[in-house]
Amino acid sequence: MVLILMGPPGCGKGTQGKRLEERYGIPQLAMGDMLRDAVRNNTQVGLKAKDYLDRGALVPDAVIVDVMRERLQKSDCSHGFILDGFPRTIGQAEALQNLLGQIRQNLLAAVNLDVPDEDVVQRLSGRRTCRACGTPYHVTFSPPAKADVCDRCGGELIQRSDDREVTIRARLGVYREQTSPLINYYDRLGLLRNVKGTGNIDEIFNAICSLIEEEKRQDTKK
């Protein structure tokens, strides 16, 4: 089973991906983590990526695809995987189709977690992190007992610069611009599935699982 999780920053891809990983026993492949691992392990492709990252430049599609190709060769991907943060461009999507052909696997669906911009802003702008121990909080959903003070160690809670509202809205604008063609691409292939990404986390997870099971049933009929 190969699945793509799509959606804006803060939509819950990481959370749902981890739960799907546990449910179906296949790895969640987050491109950001994979890039960092490749750089940390000094692999050939990791050294290429590091050169761009050190200069603050965008890592080209060709290098991103090489990172993915390297990861898919590992044995834990032999029965499928969940993609998070890849593909992000039409070029990457086309390269993914080629990679899947090489390893004889098929894409089951591209699941788009649909979350309104205002919900994303609320989720991300409310995040706080303890400066001392790194414990995460949210001013609305998981606030500390005392404002701006960590329950665990008494450290100061801070807001990351990229969690400020003006930055979040800019990121959302870039996301919509970049992914709109990708959503259309998978829609044309008949692989796009939209799931409401707001509300209870368990309800969202169950909706994704129901969708997956239906897609698997349909796939066996082909």
C-alpha positions as a Markdown table, in Angstrom:
| # | Residue | x | y | z |
|---|---|---|---|---|
| 1 | Met | 0.0 | 0.0 | 0.0 |
| 2 | Val | 1.4 | 3.3 | -1.1 |
| 3 | Leu | -0.3 | 6.4 | 0.2 |
| 4 | Ile | 0.4 | 10.2 | -0.2 |
| 5 | Leu | -0.7 | 12.5 | 2.6 |
| 6 | Met | -1.2 | 16.1 | 1.4 |
| 7 | Gly | -2.4 | 19.2 | 3.1 |
| 8 | Pro | -1.3 | 22.6 | 4.4 |
| 9 | Pro | 1.2 | 23.2 | 7.2 |
| 10 | Gly | -0.5 | 22.3 | 10.5 |
| 11 | Cys | -3.2 | 20.1 | 8.9 |
| 12 | Gly | -2.1 | 17.1 | 11.0 |
| 13 | Lys | -0.3 | 15.0 | 8.3 |
| 14 | Gly | 2.5 | 14.0 | 10.7 |
| 15 | Thr | 0.0 | 13.0 | 13.4 |
| 16 | Gln | -2.2 | 11.0 | 11.1 |
| 17 | Gly | 0.8 | 9.5 | 9.3 |
| 18 | Lys | 2.2 | 8.1 | 12.5 |
| 19 | Arg | -1.1 | 6.5 | 13.4 |
| 20 | Leu | -1.4 | 5.0 | 9.9 |
| 21 | Glu | 2.1 | 3.7 | 10.3 |
| 22 | Glu | 1.1 | 1.8 | 13.4 |
| 23 | Arg | -2.2 | 0.6 | 12.0 |
| 24 | Tyr | -0.9 | -0.8 | 8.7 |
| 25 | Gly | 2.7 | -1.7 | 9.6 |
| 26 | Ile | 4.3 | 0.4 | 6.9 |
| 27 | Pro | 6.8 | 3.3 | 7.4 |
| 28 | Gln | 5.8 | 7.0 | 7.2 |
| 29 | Leu | 8.4 | 8.7 | 5.0 |
| 30 | Ala | 8.6 | 12.4 | 5.9 |
| 31 | Met | 10.8 | 14.2 | 3.4 |
| 32 | Gly | 12.2 | 16.7 | 5.9 |
| 33 | Asp | 13.3 | 13.9 | 8.2 |
| 34 | Met | 14.8 | 11.9 | 5.3 |
| 35 | Leu | 16.8 | 14.9 | 4.2 |
| 36 | Arg | 18.2 | 15.5 | 7.7 |
| 37 | Asp | 19.0 | 11.8 | 8.0 |
| 38 | Ala | 20.9 | 11.8 | 4.6 |
| 39 | Val | 22.9 | 14.8 | 5.6 |
| 40 | Arg | 23.7 | 13.5 | 9.1 |
| 41 | Asn | 24.8 | 10.1 | 7.7 |
| 42 | Asn | 26.9 | 11.8 | 5.0 |
| 43 | Thr | 25.5 | 9.8 | 2.2 |
| 44 | Gln | 26.4 | 10.8 | -1.3 |
| 45 | Val | 23.0 | 12.3 | -1.9 |
| 46 | Gly | 23.0 | 13.8 | 1.6 |
| 47 | Leu | 26.2 | 15.7 | 0.8 |
| 48 | Lys | 24.5 | 17.1 | -2.3 |
| 49 | Ala | 21.5 | 18.2 | -0.3 |
| 50 | Lys | 23.7 | 19.8 | 2.5 |
| 51 | Asp | 25.4 | 22.0 | -0.1 |
| 52 | Tyr | 22.0 | 23.6 | -0.9 |
| 53 | Leu | 20.7 | 23.7 | 2.7 |
| 54 | Asp | 23.9 | 25.4 | 3.9 |
| 55 | Arg | 23.4 | 28.1 | 1.4 |
| 56 | Gly | 19.7 | 28.5 | 2.3 |
| 57 | Ala | 18.7 | 27.5 | -1.2 |
| 58 | Leu | 15.9 | 25.2 | -2.3 |
| 59 | Val | 17.0 | 21.6 | -2.8 |
| 60 | Pro | 16.4 | 20.8 | -6.5 |
| 61 | Asp | 13.9 | 18.2 | -7.5 |
| 62 | Ala | 16.6 | 15.9 | -8.8 |
| 63 | Val | 18.3 | 15.7 | -5.4 |
| 64 | Ile | 14.9 | 15.3 | -3.6 |
| 65 | Val | 14.1 | 12.4 | -5.9 |
| 66 | Asp | 17.5 | 10.8 | -5.3 |
| 67 | Val | 16.8 | 11.0 | -1.5 |
| 68 | Met | 13.5 | 9.2 | -2.1 |
| 69 | Arg | 15.1 | 6.6 | -4.4 |
| 70 | Glu | 17.7 | 5.8 | -1.8 |
| 71 | Arg | 15.1 | 5.4 | 1.0 |
| 72 | Leu | 12.8 | 3.2 | -1.1 |
| 73 | Gln | 15.6 | 0.6 | -1.5 |
| 74 | Lys | 15.4 | -0.2 | 2.2 |
| 75 | Ser | 13.6 | -3.5 | 3.1 |
| 76 | Asp | 10.9 | -1.8 | 5.3 |
| 77 | Cys | 9.4 | -0.3 | 2.2 |
| 78 | Ser | 8.8 | -3.6 | 0.4 |
| 79 | His | 5.2 | -3.8 | 1.5 |
| 80 | Gly | 4.3 | -0.1 | 1.1 |
| 81 | Phe | 4.8 | 3.3 | 2.7 |
| 82 | Ile | 3.1 | 6.6 | 3.5 |
| 83 | Leu | 4.6 | 9.7 | 1.9 |
| 84 | Asp | 4.5 | 13.0 | 3.9 |
| 85 | Gly | 6.0 | 16.1 | 2.3 |
| 86 | Phe | 6.6 | 14.4 | -1.1 |
| 87 | Pro | 5.8 | 15.0 | -3.9 |
| 88 | Arg | 5.6 | 18.8 | -3.8 |
| 89 | Thr | 5.9 | 19.6 | -7.5 |
| 90 | Ile | 4.6 | 18.1 | -10.7 |
| 91 | Gly | 8.2 | 17.0 | -11.5 |
| 92 | Gln | 8.5 | 15.2 | -8.3 |
| 93 | Ala | 5.1 | 13.5 | -8.8 |
| 94 | Glu | 6.1 | 12.3 | -12.3 |
| 95 | Ala | 9.4 | 11.0 | -10.8 |
| 96 | Leu | 7.5 | 9.2 | -8.1 |
| 97 | Gln | 5.5 | 7.4 | -10.8 |
| 98 | Asn | 8.7 | 6.2 | -12.3 |
| 99 | Leu | 10.1 | 5.1 | -9.0 |
| 100 | Leu | 7.0 | 3.1 | -8.2 |
| 101 | Gly | 7.2 | 1.4 | -11.6 |
| 102 | Gln | 10.8 | 0.4 | -10.8 |
| 103 | Ile | 9.9 | -1.2 | -7.5 |
| 104 | Arg | 6.6 | -2.6 | -8.9 |
| 105 | Gln | 4.3 | -0.8 | -6.5 |
| 106 | Asn | 1.2 | 1.3 | -7.3 |
| 107 | Leu | -0.1 | 4.4 | -5.6 |
| 108 | Leu | -3.4 | 3.7 | -3.8 |
| 109 | Ala | -4.5 | 7.3 | -3.3 |
| 110 | Ala | -3.4 | 10.9 | -2.7 |
| 111 | Val | -5.3 | 11.9 | 0.5 |
| 112 | Asn | -5.7 | 15.6 | 0.8 |
| 113 | Leu | -6.5 | 16.8 | 4.4 |
| 114 | Asp | -8.7 | 19.8 | 3.8 |
| 115 | Val | -8.3 | 22.4 | 6.5 |
| 116 | Pro | -9.5 | 26.1 | 6.2 |
| 117 | Asp | -6.7 | 28.7 | 6.5 |
| 118 | Glu | -8.2 | 30.2 | 9.6 |
| 119 | Asp | -8.0 | 26.8 | 11.4 |
| 120 | Val | -4.4 | 26.4 | 10.3 |
| 121 | Val | -3.6 | 29.9 | 11.7 |
| 122 | Gln | -5.2 | 29.1 | 15.0 |
| 123 | Arg | -3.4 | 25.8 | 15.3 |
| 124 | Leu | 0.1 | 27.0 | 14.5 |
| 125 | Ser | 0.0 | 30.5 | 16.1 |
| 126 | Gly | -1.1 | 29.0 | 19.4 |
| 127 | Arg | 1.9 | 26.6 | 19.6 |
| 128 | Arg | 4.4 | 27.3 | 22.4 |
| 129 | Thr | 7.6 | 25.4 | 23.4 |
| 130 | Cys | 9.6 | 25.4 | 26.6 |
| 131 | Arg | 12.9 | 27.1 | 26.0 |
| 132 | Ala | 14.6 | 24.8 | 28.6 |
| 133 | Cys | 13.3 | 21.3 | 28.0 |
| 134 | Gly | 11.4 | 21.6 | 24.7 |
| 135 | Thr | 8.0 | 20.4 | 26.0 |
| 136 | Pro | 5.3 | 21.5 | 23.5 |
| 137 | Tyr | 2.1 | 23.3 | 24.5 |
| 138 | His | -0.8 | 25.1 | 22.8 |
| 139 | Val | -2.5 | 28.1 | 24.3 |
| 140 | Thr | -6.0 | 26.7 | 23.4 |
| 141 | Phe | -5.7 | 22.9 | 23.1 |
| 142 | Ser | -3.1 | 22.1 | 25.7 |
| 143 | Pro | -2.2 | 25.2 | 27.8 |
| 144 | Pro | 0.2 | 25.1 | 30.7 |
| 145 | Ala | -1.2 | 25.5 | 34.2 |
| 146 | Lys | 0.4 | 28.9 | 34.5 |
| 147 | Ala | 0.6 | 31.2 | 31.4 |
| 148 | Asp | 4.0 | 31.1 | 29.6 |
| 149 | Val | 5.5 | 28.8 | 32.2 |
| 150 | Cys | 6.4 | 25.1 | 31.6 |
| 151 | Asp | 4.6 | 22.6 | 33.8 |
| 152 | Arg | 7.5 | 20.2 | 33.7 |
| 153 | Cys | 10.5 | 22.4 | 34.5 |
| 154 | Gly | 9.2 | 25.9 | 35.1 |
| 155 | Gly | 11.0 | 27.2 | 32.0 |
| 156 | Glu | 9.9 | 30.0 | 29.8 |
| 157 | Leu | 7.5 | 29.2 | 27.0 |
| 158 | Ile | 8.4 | 30.7 | 23.6 |
| 159 | Gln | 6.7 | 31.0 | 20.2 |
| 160 | Arg | 8.8 | 30.0 | 17.2 |
| 161 | Ser | 9.3 | 32.8 | 14.7 |
| 162 | Asp | 7.6 | 30.8 | 11.9 |
| 163 | Asp | 4.5 | 30.3 | 14.1 |
| 164 | Arg | 3.7 | 34.0 | 14.0 |
| 165 | Glu | 0.5 | 34.8 | 12.2 |
| 166 | Val | 2.0 | 36.9 | 9.4 |
| 167 | Thr | 4.6 | 34.2 | 8.7 |
| 168 | Ile | 1.9 | 31.4 | 8.7 |
| 169 | Arg | -0.3 | 33.3 | 6.2 |
| 170 | Ala | 2.7 | 33.8 | 3.9 |
| 171 | Arg | 3.5 | 30.0 | 4.2 |
| 172 | Leu | -0.1 | 29.2 | 3.4 |
| 173 | Gly | 0.0 | 31.4 | 0.3 |
| 174 | Val | 3.1 | 29.7 | -1.0 |
| 175 | Tyr | 1.6 | 26.3 | -0.2 |
| 176 | Arg | -1.6 | 27.0 | -2.1 |
| 177 | Glu | 0.4 | 28.3 | -5.1 |
| 178 | Gln | 2.7 | 25.3 | -5.2 |
| 179 | Thr | 0.2 | 22.5 | -4.5 |
| 180 | Ser | -2.7 | 23.6 | -6.6 |
| 181 | Pro | -1.2 | 22.1 | -9.7 |
| 182 | Leu | -0.4 | 18.9 | -7.8 |
| 183 | Ile | -3.9 | 18.5 | -6.5 |
| 184 | Asn | -5.2 | 18.9 | -10.1 |
| 185 | Tyr | -2.6 | 16.4 | -11.3 |
| 186 | Tyr | -3.8 | 13.6 | -8.9 |
| 187 | Asp | -7.4 | 14.6 | -9.6 |
| 188 | Arg | -6.9 | 14.0 | -13.3 |
| 189 | Leu | -5.4 | 10.6 | -12.5 |
| 190 | Gly | -8.4 | 9.7 | -10.4 |
| 191 | Leu | -6.3 | 9.3 | -7.3 |
| 192 | Leu | -7.2 | 12.4 | -5.3 |
| 193 | Arg | -9.3 | 11.8 | -2.2 |
| 194 | Asn | -10.4 | 14.7 | 0.0 |
| 195 | Val | -10.8 | 14.2 | 3.8 |
| 196 | Lys | -12.1 | 16.9 | 6.2 |
| 197 | Gly | -9.1 | 17.7 | 8.4 |
| 198 | Thr | -10.9 | 19.6 | 11.1 |
| 199 | Gly | -12.5 | 18.2 | 14.3 |
| 200 | Asn | -11.6 | 15.2 | 16.4 |
| 201 | Ile | -8.3 | 13.5 | 15.6 |
| 202 | Asp | -9.8 | 10.1 | 16.0 |
| 203 | Glu | -12.7 | 10.9 | 13.6 |
| 204 | Ile | -10.2 | 12.2 | 11.0 |
| 205 | Phe | -8.1 | 9.0 | 11.4 |
| 206 | Asn | -11.2 | 6.8 | 11.1 |
| 207 | Ala | -12.3 | 8.6 | 8.0 |
| 208 | Ile | -8.8 | 8.1 | 6.4 |
| 209 | Cys | -8.9 | 4.4 | 7.3 |
| 210 | Ser | -12.4 | 3.9 | 5.9 |
| 211 | Leu | -11.2 | 5.5 | 2.7 |
| 212 | Ile | -8.1 | 3.3 | 2.5 |
| 213 | Glu | -10.2 | 0.1 | 3.1 |
| 214 | Glu | -12.6 | 1.1 | 0.3 |
| 215 | Glu | -9.7 | 1.9 | -2.1 |
| 216 | Lys | -8.2 | -1.5 | -1.3 |
| 217 | Arg | -11.5 | -3.3 | -2.0 |
| 218 | Gln | -11.8 | -1.5 | -5.3 |
| 219 | Asp | -8.2 | -2.3 | -6.1 |
| 220 | Thr | -8.7 | -6.0 | -5.7 |
| 221 | Lys | -11.6 | -5.9 | -8.2 |
| 222 | Lys | -9.4 | -4.4 | -11.0 |
